[in-house]
């Protein structure tokens, strides 16, 4: 399935793909361009996929990717172009605030303090959880699926970052991180636990 609100960009290579296919009937030279756009089209469909994920206990990962940082109540996840870029709610709660900040587009695996971002503040029964969607070097748009005041369920889709990016989760004090830096994870996997979870 194609991610919500992304069908147009996911199918963007289709028009030149069909054009070069048509031209190739008249001149085989155009087959090489047809092949190039076919590869691009397949990649776009793969990148903008919205795959199902198993939802585990505790606070879950909002994203597929690699753990860059997992200390001090903060978990950073780098999403490569091969990861699914639809993000999930890490826990049940209510969105109290959404803050969009314009910024730079430095590589998402490095220092991203000044990068473009969307911060989603979620009030939960274990304290506030903040999800930061951070644009990377290729990402040029963060597309939220939620709004302030909305009640969300753990595992619900909250948005997508287009093309290579990073997601950070800021946890309440009474939480224990259960993932390690360098670990490859998928959205829906447990990344932290707290004493008073409603499992």
Steps between C-alpha positions, in 0.01 A plus 500: 500500500623853422535738795213742561515820289802369308342332196576799274872509571526119509366486143697803375741294281209325324440766232858503358511122542198459270633763259832320453319167469296646214806654333687169527253348249639743242865499607661243731739773623227616739494163678787610720297799624200275549715268716633792706153635575372150571765465771413844637128414503563175688714685754233769554233235560732326746600820680145628547366165618280477808569154641326337795706472818452280806430715806682383813471591872617818670613806308556402139729626230327754276731411210701238318872568513826490694537619859749788503450602862332326794584682823370765739132433422560568130499257208608608150420285196658555158282397206690420181337519157433126529293525821126560514448872567148491643522577874286351778379629836728355770229482766133577572428862583378839389694742283532820700732695272656480153790733421643532149845656473663601174867426473794348320523166319824353628549120486258337746769273648707799622436816700137594428441765768422764232315275254139539394271309736154430634465446874192309617428521874287214633343498848482139626424322827876463560593860425574705189660332198640719222553370147732706279480442126823645357563561131834386358713596201250375241178548697314816409163441658365366827137399451297455822184287512388629841409831665503661842228369731477161329494187713728236352557130556838332515596392149274755329661670199599857586682612185775447245833669423582493130848372405756405768454636849511452877250455782571572866293396802529691828379283788352571846737466796355169621606300193767244424645486148521140373675553164871553431688744281580343164200268515276470192132517592158523340203719581281336763786336693538574873764767566423589864298390803360678805373379837136596458425380147150392403599204280 
